[in-house]
Amino acid sequence: MNKAVLPGSSLSLKLPSAKGTIETYRLRAPRGFPARLEGTLNRVAFSAAHVVSDPLADVDPWLASAIDWDKTIAFREHVWDLGLGVAEAMDTAQRGMGLDWPTSLELIQRSVKAAKARGNALVFSGAGTDHLAVEDARNLDDVIRAYEEQVGAVEKAGGRIILMASRALARHGRSGDDYVKVYDRVLSQVSEPVIIHWLGDMFDPALTNYWGTPDLDRAMDVAVSVINANAAKVDGVKVSLLDKQREIDMRRRLAPRVKMYTGDDFNYAELIAGDAQGFSHALLGIFDAIAPAASYALSRLAAGDTQGFHDVLGPTVPLSRHIFKAPTRFYKPGIVFMAYLNGHQDHFTMVGGQESARSTLHLAELFRLADQAGLLADPELATRRMKAVLALRGV
C-alpha cells in the first residue's frame, strides 16, 4: 500500500444531509490502495461488473441499451489487474433490468475475448432465461429450452457458466420437484462445472418463492439436494439472501468439492474470513465499487494477516450496506456512481436511465462513506464530480 499519501486533506465541499440542511464535509486522505495485486490470494473472488453506457448514443434509454464497449472492457481489465475474477452479464450489469439478452451475449463475447488476450484471466458469465418473456413461457420444457439456448451460446463463445435464477422458472416451478427436473436436465449438458446463483427476492421481486416454496428452510433443502446430486457439474453456488447464518448453514451442507461464493453485500467480510468449519469465496457486486480495497484485503488474508484483512475490508461494509439498502434492487446506481467518482468513466449515465433510481441524499451519504473507507482514489477529481452532480440536481 502506498505510504506516501498526506496525513490529512484540505479538500471540502457542501453536502446535503438527512436533516434537510447543507453542511460542509471535509475529506480525509485516501488509503492509496495498489492498482495491481500484491502477493497472492487464497480465496476465489469475483467482481460482478457493471457496464458503462454510451451517453452520446441516439437511443431511448428506457427502450434500448447503448454500451461504451471500450470503457466497459477497460473496467474489466482494471478488475483483472487486481487479481479478481469478473462475473459477467449478471444483475450488476443490469441484466434483465435494462440489458437485454442480445446485448448481454455481445458483452460476454467481448469479455471472454479480452480475458483470453490476458492469458485466460478469470471470467464466468451469466446464462439464464431472460430472452424468454415470463408471460410467453408455457411450461417447464420452455424454461429448459431457454436455459439450453443461453448455455450453448456462452459455451460457444468459450465462456464458463454462472447459471442464473430464472423468472420464468419462478413462475412455473410449483414444487421442489419442478426445480429438480429443470436443474438436473440443464446441468447434465454443461461442458464444465458451473456456478449456481440463488438470488433473493430483495434483489428481484420476480424471484419470490424460488426453489418452489416461500419457506427458506425448505428452499435450502431443495437447493442443497440439487447441488450435491450434481456436484461433478457444480463449481460452486452464489447465495444472495443477505442472511449470513443461512449462508453459513448452507456452506456446511455442501459437498466437499462445491464452493460457497458469498453474495452477501452486508456481511461479506466475516463470511470470507470464515470460521473453524470453513469460509466463503466471493462473488459480489460491491467488489466492483471497492475492487482495490478488496484485492489488498484478500492479499493480507492470504499472507496470514487476518487483522490487516479486517482493517481494510471492515470500513467498506458501511458503504456496501448503504449502496444495497432497501429497495436493494436499486443498488446499481451506487456501483456506477463509485466508478464515476474514481475516474473509470466520464459520466453518471446508466443503461435504462437508472441513475435516477437513488436520491441526491443517498449519493451524498455514499460520497461520505466512500471517503471514510479510503476509497476515493483521487479526492480532487471525486470532489469536482460530486459538485457537478449536486449542481445538476439543484444543490
C-alpha positions as CSV (number, residue, x, y, z in Angstrom):
1,M,0.0,0.0,0.0
2,N,1.3,3.5,-0.8
3,K,2.5,5.1,2.4
4,A,3.3,8.5,0.7
5,V,-0.2,10.0,1.0
6,L,-0.6,13.1,3.1
7,P,-1.9,12.5,6.6
8,G,-4.7,15.0,6.1
9,S,-6.7,16.7,3.4
10,S,-7.8,20.3,2.9
11,L,-10.5,19.4,0.5
12,S,-14.1,20.1,1.4
13,L,-17.5,20.6,-0.2
14,K,-21.0,21.2,0.9
15,L,-23.3,18.2,1.0
16,P,-27.0,17.9,1.8
17,S,-27.9,16.0,5.0
18,A,-30.8,13.9,6.1
19,K,-31.7,16.9,8.4
20,G,-32.6,19.0,5.4
21,T,-29.5,21.2,5.8
22,I,-26.4,21.8,3.7
23,E,-23.3,21.0,5.7
24,T,-19.6,21.3,5.0
25,Y,-17.8,18.0,4.7
26,R,-14.0,17.8,4.9
27,L,-12.4,14.9,3.1
28,R,-9.8,12.5,4.5
29,A,-6.7,11.4,2.8
30,P,-7.1,8.4,0.5
31,R,-5.7,5.0,1.6
32,G,-3.7,4.6,-1.6
33,F,-4.5,1.0,-2.4
34,P,-2.3,-0.7,-5.0
35,A,-3.6,-0.7,-8.6
36,R,-2.4,-4.2,-9.1
37,L,-2.5,-7.3,-6.9
38,E,0.3,-7.5,-4.4
39,G,1.0,-11.1,-3.3
40,T,-1.4,-13.9,-3.8
41,L,-5.0,-14.8,-2.9
42,N,-6.3,-17.8,-1.0
43,R,-9.9,-17.1,-1.9
44,V,-11.5,-17.1,-5.3
45,A,-13.0,-13.7,-5.7
46,F,-15.2,-12.4,-8.5
47,S,-16.5,-8.8,-9.0
48,A,-19.9,-8.7,-10.7
49,A,-19.0,-5.9,-13.0
50,H,-21.2,-3.1,-14.3
51,V,-21.5,-1.8,-17.9
52,V,-20.6,1.7,-19.0
53,S,-23.4,3.3,-21.1
54,D,-22.7,5.4,-24.1
55,P,-24.2,8.8,-23.2
56,L,-24.0,10.1,-26.8
57,A,-25.9,7.3,-28.4
58,D,-29.2,8.4,-30.0
59,V,-31.4,5.9,-28.3
60,D,-34.4,6.0,-25.9
61,P,-32.7,4.7,-22.6
62,W,-35.8,3.0,-21.3
63,L,-36.2,1.0,-24.5
64,A,-32.7,0.3,-25.8
65,S,-29.2,-0.1,-24.3
66,A,-26.2,1.6,-25.7
67,I,-22.8,0.5,-24.4
68,D,-19.4,2.2,-24.4
69,W,-17.5,-1.0,-25.2
70,D,-14.0,0.4,-24.7
71,K,-14.7,1.8,-21.2
72,T,-16.7,-1.4,-20.3
73,I,-13.8,-3.7,-21.2
74,A,-11.2,-1.3,-19.7
75,F,-13.0,-1.6,-16.3
76,R,-12.8,-5.4,-16.5
77,E,-9.0,-5.1,-17.2
78,H,-8.8,-2.9,-14.0
79,V,-10.5,-5.8,-12.1
80,W,-8.2,-8.4,-13.5
81,D,-5.1,-6.3,-12.7
82,L,-6.2,-6.6,-9.1
83,G,-6.3,-10.4,-9.2
84,L,-10.1,-10.6,-9.1
85,G,-12.3,-12.5,-11.5
86,V,-15.1,-11.0,-13.5
87,A,-18.7,-12.3,-13.1
88,E,-20.0,-11.2,-16.4
89,A,-23.5,-10.1,-17.5
90,M,-25.0,-10.5,-14.1
91,D,-27.6,-8.3,-12.3
92,T,-24.8,-5.7,-11.5
93,A,-24.6,-5.3,-15.3
94,Q,-28.3,-4.6,-15.2
95,R,-29.1,-8.0,-16.7
96,G,-32.8,-8.2,-17.2
97,M,-33.1,-4.6,-15.8
98,G,-32.0,-2.6,-18.9
99,L,-29.6,-5.0,-20.5
100,D,-31.3,-7.5,-22.9
101,W,-30.0,-10.9,-23.9
102,P,-28.6,-9.9,-27.3
103,T,-26.5,-7.1,-25.7
104,S,-25.6,-9.4,-22.8
105,L,-24.3,-12.0,-25.3
106,E,-22.2,-9.4,-27.0
107,L,-20.8,-8.3,-23.7
108,I,-20.0,-11.9,-22.8
109,Q,-18.3,-12.5,-26.2
110,R,-16.2,-9.3,-25.8
111,S,-15.3,-10.0,-22.2
112,V,-14.3,-13.6,-22.9
113,K,-12.1,-12.5,-25.8
114,A,-10.5,-9.8,-23.6
115,A,-9.8,-12.4,-20.9
116,K,-8.2,-14.8,-23.3
117,A,-5.9,-12.0,-24.6
118,R,-4.7,-11.5,-21.0
119,G,-3.7,-15.1,-20.6
120,N,-7.1,-16.5,-19.7
121,A,-8.0,-14.1,-16.9
122,L,-10.8,-15.4,-14.8
123,V,-14.3,-14.8,-16.1
124,F,-17.6,-16.6,-15.7
125,S,-20.7,-15.4,-17.5
126,G,-24.4,-15.4,-16.7
127,A,-26.7,-17.8,-18.6
128,G,-30.4,-17.6,-17.8
129,T,-33.8,-17.5,-19.5
130,D,-34.3,-13.7,-19.8
131,H,-34.8,-13.8,-23.6
132,L,-38.0,-15.8,-22.8
133,A,-40.7,-13.4,-21.6
134,V,-42.3,-14.8,-18.4
135,E,-45.7,-14.5,-20.0
136,D,-44.6,-16.5,-23.0
137,A,-43.3,-19.4,-21.0
138,R,-46.0,-22.1,-21.1
139,N,-44.3,-24.9,-19.1
140,L,-41.1,-26.2,-17.7
141,D,-39.9,-27.5,-21.0
142,D,-39.9,-23.9,-22.4
143,V,-37.8,-22.9,-19.4
144,I,-35.3,-25.8,-20.0
145,R,-35.0,-24.9,-23.7
146,A,-34.4,-21.2,-22.8
147,Y,-31.6,-22.3,-20.4
148,E,-30.1,-24.6,-23.1
149,E,-30.1,-21.8,-25.7
150,Q,-28.1,-19.4,-23.4
151,V,-25.8,-22.0,-22.0
152,G,-25.0,-23.1,-25.6
153,A,-24.3,-19.5,-26.7
154,V,-22.0,-18.8,-23.7
155,E,-20.1,-22.0,-24.2
156,K,-19.8,-21.4,-28.0
157,A,-18.1,-18.1,-27.1
158,G,-15.6,-20.0,-24.9
159,G,-17.1,-18.9,-21.6
160,R,-17.7,-20.6,-18.3
161,I,-21.3,-20.5,-16.9
162,I,-23.0,-18.9,-14.0
163,L,-26.4,-20.4,-14.0
164,M,-28.7,-17.5,-13.2
165,A,-32.0,-17.8,-11.4
166,S,-34.9,-17.7,-13.8
167,R,-38.0,-15.6,-13.5
168,A,-39.9,-18.0,-15.8
169,L,-39.0,-20.9,-13.6
170,A,-40.1,-18.9,-10.5
171,R,-43.5,-18.6,-12.2
172,H,-43.9,-22.2,-13.4
173,G,-42.0,-24.1,-10.7
174,R,-44.7,-25.2,-8.4
175,S,-42.7,-27.5,-6.2
176,G,-39.1,-28.6,-5.4
177,D,-39.6,-31.5,-7.9
178,D,-40.0,-29.0,-10.7
179,Y,-36.7,-27.3,-9.9
180,V,-35.0,-30.7,-9.6
181,K,-36.3,-31.5,-13.1
182,V,-35.0,-28.3,-14.7
183,Y,-31.6,-28.1,-13.0
184,D,-30.9,-31.8,-13.5
185,R,-31.6,-31.5,-17.2
186,V,-29.6,-28.4,-17.7
187,L,-26.6,-29.4,-15.5
188,S,-26.4,-32.8,-17.3
189,Q,-25.5,-30.9,-20.5
190,V,-22.9,-28.3,-19.4
191,S,-19.3,-28.8,-20.6
192,E,-17.6,-27.5,-17.4
193,P,-18.7,-27.1,-13.8
194,V,-20.9,-24.0,-13.3
195,I,-21.7,-21.6,-10.5
196,I,-25.4,-21.7,-9.5
197,H,-26.8,-18.4,-8.5
198,W,-29.6,-18.2,-5.9
199,L,-30.8,-14.6,-6.0
200,G,-33.2,-13.5,-3.3
201,D,-36.4,-11.6,-4.0
202,M,-34.9,-8.5,-2.3
203,F,-32.7,-8.2,-5.5
204,D,-35.5,-9.2,-7.9
205,P,-39.1,-9.5,-6.7
206,A,-39.9,-11.7,-9.7
207,L,-37.9,-14.5,-8.0
208,T,-40.2,-14.8,-5.0
209,N,-40.7,-18.5,-3.8
210,Y,-37.6,-19.7,-5.7
211,W,-37.0,-23.4,-5.3
212,G,-40.8,-23.9,-5.2
213,T,-41.6,-22.6,-1.7
214,P,-41.8,-19.4,0.4
215,D,-40.2,-21.3,3.3
216,L,-36.5,-20.6,3.1
217,D,-35.5,-23.6,5.1
218,R,-37.4,-25.9,2.7
219,A,-36.0,-23.9,-0.3
220,M,-32.5,-24.5,1.0
221,D,-33.2,-28.2,1.3
222,V,-34.1,-28.3,-2.4
223,A,-31.1,-26.2,-3.4
224,V,-28.7,-28.3,-1.5
225,S,-30.2,-31.5,-2.8
226,V,-29.9,-30.3,-6.4
227,I,-26.3,-29.1,-6.0
228,N,-25.0,-32.1,-4.1
229,A,-26.7,-34.6,-6.5
230,N,-24.9,-32.8,-9.4
231,A,-21.6,-32.0,-7.6
232,A,-19.5,-33.0,-10.5
233,K,-21.2,-30.3,-12.6
234,V,-21.1,-27.6,-10.0
235,D,-18.1,-25.4,-9.2
236,G,-20.0,-23.6,-6.5
237,V,-23.1,-21.7,-5.5
238,K,-23.5,-18.0,-5.0
239,V,-26.1,-17.1,-2.4
240,S,-27.6,-13.6,-2.4
241,L,-30.0,-13.6,0.5
242,L,-28.4,-11.0,2.8
243,D,-28.7,-13.6,5.6
244,K,-25.2,-14.6,6.9
245,Q,-26.4,-17.5,9.1
246,R,-28.3,-19.1,6.2
247,E,-25.2,-18.9,4.1
248,I,-23.1,-20.5,6.8
249,D,-25.6,-23.2,7.3
250,M,-25.8,-24.0,3.6
251,R,-22.0,-23.8,3.3
252,R,-21.6,-26.6,5.9
253,R,-24.1,-28.8,4.0
254,L,-22.4,-28.6,0.5
255,A,-20.5,-31.5,-1.0
256,P,-16.7,-31.1,-0.3
257,R,-15.9,-30.1,-3.9
258,V,-18.5,-27.4,-4.1
259,K,-17.5,-23.8,-3.2
260,M,-19.7,-21.3,-1.4
261,Y,-19.4,-17.9,-3.1
262,T,-20.8,-15.3,-0.8
263,G,-23.2,-12.9,-2.4
264,D,-24.0,-11.2,0.9
265,D,-23.2,-7.5,0.4
266,F,-24.0,-6.8,4.1
267,N,-21.7,-9.4,5.8
268,Y,-19.0,-10.4,3.3
269,A,-16.0,-9.6,5.4
270,E,-16.8,-12.1,8.2
271,L,-18.1,-14.7,5.7
272,I,-14.9,-14.6,3.7
273,A,-12.7,-14.7,6.8
274,G,-14.7,-17.8,7.8
275,D,-14.6,-19.8,11.0
276,A,-13.2,-23.1,12.2
277,Q,-15.5,-25.1,10.0
278,G,-14.9,-23.2,6.7
279,F,-15.2,-20.0,4.8
280,S,-16.8,-18.5,1.7
281,H,-15.2,-17.4,-1.5
282,A,-16.7,-14.3,-3.1
283,L,-18.9,-13.2,-6.0
284,L,-20.1,-9.8,-5.1
285,G,-21.5,-6.7,-6.7
286,I,-19.8,-4.5,-4.1
287,F,-16.4,-5.8,-5.3
288,D,-17.0,-3.6,-8.4
289,A,-17.0,-0.5,-6.3
290,I,-14.3,-1.5,-3.8
291,A,-12.0,-3.6,-6.0
292,P,-8.7,-2.1,-4.9
293,A,-9.6,-2.5,-1.2
294,A,-10.9,-6.0,-1.7
295,S,-7.8,-7.1,-3.6
296,Y,-5.4,-5.7,-0.9
297,A,-7.5,-7.1,2.0
298,L,-7.6,-10.5,0.4
299,S,-3.8,-10.5,-0.1
300,R,-3.4,-9.7,3.6
301,L,-5.6,-12.6,4.5
302,A,-3.6,-14.9,2.3
303,A,-0.4,-13.7,4.0
304,G,-1.9,-14.7,7.4
305,D,-2.6,-11.1,8.4
306,T,-6.2,-11.5,9.5
307,Q,-6.3,-8.2,11.4
308,G,-5.0,-6.4,8.3
309,F,-7.7,-8.0,6.2
310,H,-10.4,-6.7,8.6
311,D,-8.7,-3.3,9.0
312,V,-9.0,-2.8,5.2
313,L,-12.3,-4.5,4.4
314,G,-14.2,-3.7,7.6
315,P,-14.6,0.1,6.8
316,T,-16.0,-0.8,3.4
317,V,-19.0,-2.6,4.9
318,P,-21.0,0.6,5.9
319,L,-20.6,1.8,2.3
320,S,-21.9,-1.5,0.9
321,R,-24.8,-1.6,3.3
322,H,-25.8,1.9,2.2
323,I,-25.5,1.1,-1.5
324,F,-27.5,-2.1,-1.1
325,K,-30.1,-0.7,1.3
326,A,-33.8,-1.4,0.6
327,P,-35.1,-1.4,-2.1
328,T,-32.0,-3.5,-2.7
329,R,-32.7,-3.9,-6.4
330,F,-31.8,-0.2,-6.8
331,Y,-28.1,-0.8,-5.8
332,K,-26.7,-0.4,-9.3
333,P,-26.6,3.5,-9.3
334,G,-24.3,3.3,-6.3
335,I,-21.9,1.0,-8.1
336,V,-21.8,3.2,-11.2
337,F,-21.5,6.4,-9.2
338,M,-18.4,5.0,-7.5
339,A,-16.9,4.2,-10.9
340,Y,-17.7,7.8,-12.0
341,L,-16.1,9.3,-8.8
342,N,-13.0,7.2,-9.3
343,G,-12.5,8.1,-13.0
344,H,-13.4,4.8,-14.6
345,Q,-16.0,6.6,-16.7
346,D,-16.6,10.2,-17.6
347,H,-20.3,10.5,-16.8
348,F,-23.0,9.3,-14.4
349,T,-25.4,8.0,-17.1
350,M,-26.8,4.4,-16.9
351,V,-28.5,1.9,-19.1
352,G,-32.2,2.3,-18.7
353,G,-31.9,5.7,-17.1
354,Q,-31.2,4.0,-13.8
355,E,-29.1,6.9,-12.5
356,S,-32.4,8.3,-11.3
357,A,-33.2,5.4,-9.0
358,R,-31.5,6.8,-5.9
359,S,-31.9,10.2,-4.3
360,T,-29.4,13.1,-4.0
361,L,-29.2,12.4,-0.3
362,H,-28.3,8.8,-1.0
363,L,-25.5,9.8,-3.3
364,A,-24.2,12.4,-0.7
365,E,-24.1,9.8,2.0
366,L,-22.4,7.4,-0.4
367,F,-19.7,10.0,-1.0
368,R,-19.1,10.4,2.7
369,L,-18.9,6.7,3.4
370,A,-16.6,6.1,0.4
371,D,-14.2,8.8,1.6
372,Q,-14.3,7.4,5.2
373,A,-13.3,3.9,3.8
374,G,-10.4,5.5,1.9
375,L,-12.0,4.5,-1.4
376,L,-11.7,7.9,-3.3
377,A,-8.5,7.3,-5.3
378,D,-8.3,10.9,-6.4
379,P,-10.1,13.1,-3.9
380,E,-9.8,16.3,-6.0
381,L,-11.4,14.5,-9.0
382,A,-14.1,12.9,-6.9
383,T,-14.9,16.3,-5.3
384,R,-15.3,18.0,-8.7
385,R,-17.5,15.3,-9.9
386,M,-19.7,15.2,-6.8
387,K,-20.1,19.0,-7.1
388,A,-21.2,18.6,-10.7
389,V,-23.8,16.0,-9.8
390,L,-25.1,18.2,-7.0
391,A,-25.4,21.2,-9.3
392,L,-27.3,19.2,-11.8
393,R,-29.7,18.1,-9.0
394,G,-30.2,21.7,-7.8
395,V,-27.8,21.8,-4.9
